[in-house]
């Protein structure tokens, strides 16, 4: 069976590690799984990612930013996600449409509905079947990035108040899509995060 799973959260929440662990777990159970990311996931989309996250592009207009994310998403969807789903694979994606709604729609002030309209045109009805949102205080997440010596991108360098608004945006999205988005407290160990994510996904698979 095909299943489209997305992971969301602010910076430094541990999404990538949890995704890797979940991917390996599902593979061990015999599922046909791919993992991918946004922005990026395909050659053209990765090129767009480079422009979006380039620390030198400080004058990028917010609407330009939103449109570039949507363009990257469209290409990624056509090249990677849709073909995998048509082959009955499980797709695990690090970020998708909810990131645009939280970051550009809410935190940038463009409006969740406006950014949703842009992205609905881009995704042609391909919403996730399940979204796991890892909730974490932005101060903790940003400090994790600094302590782990991860490459810092343009969004990492935004103010704490911006990242706090991103978190508020995600909470609003949970209210809008309570059946799809499952919230996990990110202020626990990665092992516990992984275990909770596994349980959520296995339960979704059991639903058929």
C-alpha positions, 0 to 999 in steps of 0.5 A: 500500500502507498502512504505519504508521510511528512515530518514537520517542525522548527529548526533543530527538532531532530526530524532528520534523525527520526526520519532515518530511524523510521525509514530503517525500521519500516524497511526491516518490516519489509515495506517498500520505502523512500525518504526525501526532503524539501526544499529539494529531493530532485536535481531541479528542486535541489538547485532551487533549495540552494537559492532559497537557503543561501545566506547571501540572499538576504533581500529575497522578497517574502512572496518570491520565497513562497513561490520558490518553495512552491516551485521546488515542491511541484518539481519534487512531487512530479519527479519523486513523490507521485511516481513512488506513490503510484508504485505503492511505496511509502514516502517519508518526506522531511517537510512539505506544504505545512512548512510553507503555511507555517513559515511563509503563511504565518511567520512571514505574514503572507497569510495561511490561506494565500500561501495555501492557494499557491501550494494547492495549485502546485501539489494537485491534490497530493496532500500527506496522508499523515503528518508528524509535527515535532514541537520544541521551544525554538531556543532549544532547537537553535542551540542544538544547531549551534552545538552540533556545528551544523551548517547554518542557512538563511532561515537558521539566522532569523530572529528567535521571534521569527522562529517563535511565530513559526511554532505558533503557525504550526499550532494553528495548523494542528487546529486546522488539520487535527485528523492529519497532523499528529503532534509529538513533544520534541523535548525528549530523547531521540530514542523516545521521539523515534518510538512515538513516531513508529507507533503513530505510523504503524497505527496508520498502516493498520488502518489500511 
